[in-house]
Amino acid sequence: MIRRFLAVTLFSLATVSSQAQPSLPSSFQAKTIHSPAGADIFVRWGGIGPVVVLIHGYAENSDSWAPLASDLMKDHTVVVPDLRGIGRSSKPSDGYDKKTQAKDMRAVVTSLGYDKTFVVAHDIGNMVAYAYAAIYPDKVERLVVMDAPIPGIEPWSEILQNPAVWHFNFRGPDAERLVAGRERIYFDRIWNDFTADPSKPDEDTRNFFAATYAQPGGMRAGFAQFTAFSQDAKDNKIFEQTKLTMPVMAVGGERSFGPLQAVIMRHVATNVEEEVVAGSGHWLMEERPEYTVALIRKFIDGPPVAHTVAGSADGDSGGERFTPGEYKFLQREIRVLEAPASAVSRPLF
């Protein structure tokens, strides 16, 4: 009887644990698509209706979109790729500039038989999404970018001086050797530094994502995303000369980028809606999933809007809105490595 009780208990705990890690709906189809840009991109898709492409960020993979994908699939076709070098996509030696990865995304969209889509992105996914919208502006209905800078787009130069982004320059063969077998320690520093809630992401989520980067070549490919920033900055300076005209929603976590996300996007787009997720840090899908999902759904399902310049607060709701020239980039305290998680309560930017 005791053995049976223990067996049932252990099975129940294992089931709860496996359900706690992020996972896209089991009904989604999956395949690997070859990109002419030189990578094999793993993608899952499902649902029915207007097509929405979700582009994930660093320290995560496409499973991070589980809350949003589960909601949108009710009345949208949701396409969720792993970026090159991450998750189950191939890990080539090059091609990690975001212009090339935008071409990967286009290969995914067209190979599945789609054309014009909505695009939602987070973290380095923002950089890929911006390149995609700049290269294929007539193929993007609306664009959502969440909580990350765009290389080369101001205040990029100030952001690079902030100690919070130490990981932008932590890369190369020696960094790979240091992190090998210690991926969880490395990612914990990033997750902890950029969250408003030390319990988010949770343990199962952290273990799951750390394991995906611990695959052979995973950290090399991950670091390559940052190595490409200098090329991304050059490409984006060219893209910036032609402003995006589709509706853009710039979302920042209150305890992370906040209104700065919209400041960045107003450099490159003429119709920017600003949203700040109260109480959240960088990990919006983990920290405030219900609110963030509702925000995105409202935007992509919203009525057509005029493509007017959004450089001021005129006609904009939700309080004061900064223009790029008005925003003062803030230098704030970041967590030191030795500080206990419980002692931290601060915005990052």
QUIFENRA-V847291 format. One record per backbone hydrogen bond with DSSP energy under -1.0 kcal/mol. CO is the residue of the C=O (numbers start at 0). NH is the residue of the N-H. If there is no record, write none. Layout:
# QUIFENRA-V847291
CO:NH
CO:NH
This chain:
# QUIFENRA-V847291
0:4
1:5
2:6
3:7
4:8
5:9
6:10
7:11
8:12
9:13
10:14
11:15
12:16
13:17
14:18
15:19
16:20
24:27
28:44
30:42
32:40
34:37
34:38
38:34
39:89
40:32
41:81
42:30
43:79
44:28
45:77
49:76
50:117
51:78
52:119
54:121
60:63
61:64
62:65
64:68
65:69
66:70
67:71
68:72
70:73
71:74
71:75
76:51
77:45
78:53
79:43
82:85
85:88
89:84
96:100
97:101
98:102
99:103
100:104
101:105
102:106
103:107
104:108
105:109
106:110
107:111
108:113
109:112
116:140
117:52
118:143
119:54
121:124
122:125
123:127
124:128
125:129
126:130
127:131
128:132
129:133
130:134
131:135
135:138
138:116
141:118
142:248
143:120
144:250
145:122
149:152
154:158
155:159
157:160
158:161
161:164
162:165
164:167
165:168
168:170
171:175
172:176
173:177
174:178
175:179
178:181
181:185
182:186
183:187
184:188
185:189
186:190
187:191
188:192
189:193
193:281
196:199
201:205
202:206
203:207
204:208
205:209
206:210
207:211
208:212
209:213
214:217
216:220
217:221
218:222
219:223
221:224
222:225
222:226
223:227
225:228
227:231
228:232
229:233
230:234
231:235
232:236
233:237
234:238
235:239
237:240
238:241
243:269
246:142
247:272
248:144
249:274
250:146
251:276
252:255
252:257
254:347
256:259
257:260
258:262
259:263
260:264
261:265
263:266
264:267
264:268
267:243
270:247
272:249
274:251
276:253
276:279
279:254
281:283
282:286
283:287
287:291
288:292
289:293
290:294
291:295
292:296
293:297
294:298
295:299
296:300
298:301
305:307
312:315
322:326
335:338
339:342
340:343
